Amino acid sequence: MKELFDRIKMDVVIAALACIVLGVVLIFWPAETMTVACKAMGGAIAFLGALRLFGYLKERENGHMLNLLLGLMLLVVGVWIFLQPQSIQQLLMIGIGVVLFVHGVEDLKYALYAKRGGYDSWAMLLLLAVLCMGFGAVCVVNCFGVISIAMWLVGAALIYDGVTDLWIISRVMKVENEVRRRTEGEPAKEADEKTLLAEESGAREDEAHGV
């Protein structure tokens, strides 16, 4: 049981250190990290496409044409993402920005409707709608800046997670050492007490026999 607990503690420490290192990498190299991640995703998609093509060519007689088309599509998309990782990042953030802006416009209509209905806090609804539209516009206009900020936030969260894990495991180790020290000290204390009682008993027997 002790060996299992020690191994679990070591796994937690390694995972915490890995989170801290990854967090630092995301904070100092956000764009490069995103590029590597997109290339890895593109490579994985291309690999899946190549496997489907290989499976179709291996069993061409029994293969379905849909597998050929799907394999070609995955291969082309994967190679494109691998060669143009910035494009997929930009498309992703633009898509998110458009969704945010549309939701902001809808919230703006709801805020004006609430004003006409006599809702006293309609200005707060209007402010939230404008902020949502603003976030959407920023994602569309400055998508790479938004990506960097998002990577910084994720990196900070990873560092926080790693540091807190290390602190928690250090407290657990402290408690474990304290319990172990008490457990090891109790047998010795009991042995001393038994020896003392034996000596006192022997002394009383000597007195009873007039020694």
Secondary structure as GFF3:
##gff-version 3
##sequence-region A 1 211
A	DSSP	alpha_helix	2	28	.	.	.	ID=ss1
A	DSSP	alpha_helix	30	58	.	.	.	ID=ss2
A	DSSP	alpha_helix	65	83	.	.	.	ID=ss3
A	DSSP	alpha_helix	85	116	.	.	.	ID=ss4
A	DSSP	alpha_helix	122	141	.	.	.	ID=ss5
A	DSSP	alpha_helix	143	208	.	.	.	ID=ss6
###
